[in-house]
């Protein structure tokens, strides 16, 4: 069971840096490829075992100041906040918090609010017109997930197709390092 500090976990309001500004030596060698890949994490996880999505929250809410700034949202603009745990063979490997502005729920993205226990990444990567911002990385405080051995590394990026896009934050739990190496250069 993955325990998290709910008030800290909701925030994700930390300093983020572009990949090229991160000291790669500080990041576990097996984690670096997960942080920097532009491919679908959902597809990679599905190739390693049975992927399940445990929905923690999927409702209208208030993004943090940094999330609003990243998406260029005004203070009171409506956004759907989706927080989930991605599990492979029953082990939680990623905590994800996605910010989906109301203005982005157009076209086929209108279906995003009906995903329930289906992965957002699997849905987004189905569409060819999708573009993605540069990936940013941060190390989250250990207090955010007290039952993890160390502070977690996380990444975020914005997927663009409609409106201001969808901001996806992903924190990687220690158990991801126990999955079979997926990347050829590990």
Secondary structure in CASP SS format (residue, H / E / C, confidence):
PFRMAT SS
TARGET T0000
AUTHOR 0000-0000-0000
METHOD secondary structure of the structure
MODEL  1
X C 1.00
X C 1.00
X C 1.00
X C 1.00
X C 1.00
X H 1.00
X H 1.00
X H 1.00
X H 1.00
X H 1.00
X H 1.00
X C 1.00
X C 1.00
X C 1.00
X C 1.00
X C 1.00
X E 1.00
X E 1.00
X H 1.00
X H 1.00
X H 1.00
X C 1.00
X C 1.00
X H 1.00
X H 1.00
X H 1.00
X C 1.00
X C 1.00
X H 1.00
X H 1.00
X H 1.00
X H 1.00
X H 1.00
X H 1.00
X H 1.00
X H 1.00
X C 1.00
X C 1.00
X C 1.00
X C 1.00
X H 1.00
X H 1.00
X H 1.00
X H 1.00
X H 1.00
X H 1.00
X C 1.00
X C 1.00
X C 1.00
X C 1.00
X E 1.00
X E 1.00
X E 1.00
X E 1.00
X E 1.00
X E 1.00
X E 1.00
X E 1.00
X E 1.00
X E 1.00
X E 1.00
X C 1.00
X C 1.00
X C 1.00
X H 1.00
X H 1.00
X H 1.00
X H 1.00
X H 1.00
X H 1.00
X H 1.00
X C 1.00
X C 1.00
X C 1.00
X C 1.00
X C 1.00
X C 1.00
X C 1.00
X E 1.00
X E 1.00
X E 1.00
X E 1.00
X E 1.00
X E 1.00
X E 1.00
X E 1.00
X E 1.00
X E 1.00
X C 1.00
X C 1.00
X E 1.00
X E 1.00
X E 1.00
X E 1.00
X E 1.00
X E 1.00
X E 1.00
X E 1.00
X E 1.00
X E 1.00
X E 1.00
X H 1.00
X H 1.00
X H 1.00
X C 1.00
X C 1.00
X H 1.00
X H 1.00
X H 1.00
X H 1.00
X H 1.00
X H 1.00
X H 1.00
X H 1.00
X C 1.00
X C 1.00
X C 1.00
X C 1.00
X C 1.00
X H 1.00
X H 1.00
X H 1.00
X H 1.00
X H 1.00
X C 1.00
X C 1.00
X C 1.00
X C 1.00
X C 1.00
X C 1.00
X E 1.00
X E 1.00
X C 1.00
X C 1.00
X C 1.00
X E 1.00
X E 1.00
X E 1.00
X E 1.00
X C 1.00
X C 1.00
X H 1.00
X H 1.00
X H 1.00
X H 1.00
X C 1.00
X C 1.00
X C 1.00
X C 1.00
X C 1.00
X C 1.00
X C 1.00
X E 1.00
X E 1.00
X E 1.00
X E 1.00
X E 1.00
X E 1.00
X E 1.00
X E 1.00
X C 1.00
X C 1.00
X C 1.00
X C 1.00
X C 1.00
X E 1.00
X E 1.00
X E 1.00
X E 1.00
X E 1.00
X E 1.00
X E 1.00
X C 1.00
X H 1.00
X H 1.00
X H 1.00
X H 1.00
X H 1.00
X C 1.00
X C 1.00
X C 1.00
X C 1.00
X C 1.00
X C 1.00
X C 1.00
X C 1.00
END
